[in-house]
Amino acid sequence: MRRGMCVVGFVPGLPAVLAAADLAVAQGGLSTCLELTAACVSCLYVPLR
């Protein structure tokens, strides 16, 4: 892990955290995808198996 990088599990108030992010790496859940798109945050989606 690099300095300034944060890996977390459940986050209360996730939309506000995502909106403040420079980049998100997330599983491709619908809500997360829509929140990242609405916040114009660059993202890398990792699909579930």
N, C-alpha and C positions, 0 to 999 in steps of 0.2 A: 504494500500500500504506500502511496506517495503522500508527502506532506500536503495538507489542505484537502485531502480526500476523506470522505466520511461514509462508512457503510453502516446502514441501520436496518432494523426490522420494521415493526409497526411504529408509525409516527402519528400522534394526534395532531390535528390541524395540518394535514398533509398538503392541501392546496397552497397554503402560504409558504411552506417550505419549498415546494416545487417551483413556485414563482420566483423565489430568491436564488435558485440554482443556476449555474452556468451550463451544466450538462447533467442529464439524468440517464442512468442505466437501470432499466426496470423490466420486469416481466410484462408481457403485452396484455395487461388487463384493460378492459374498456374504460373504466373510470380514470385510471392513471393516464392512459393515452389521450383522452379528451382533456384532462386538466393540463397536461403538458402542452398540447396543441393550443389551448386557449391562452396559456401563459407565454407562448412563443419561446419555449425552452427547447434547445437542441437535445435530442435523446437517441438512445440506442435501445431498441426493444429486443428482449431475449424471450422467444416463445416458450411456453410450457411444453413438456413432452407429450 
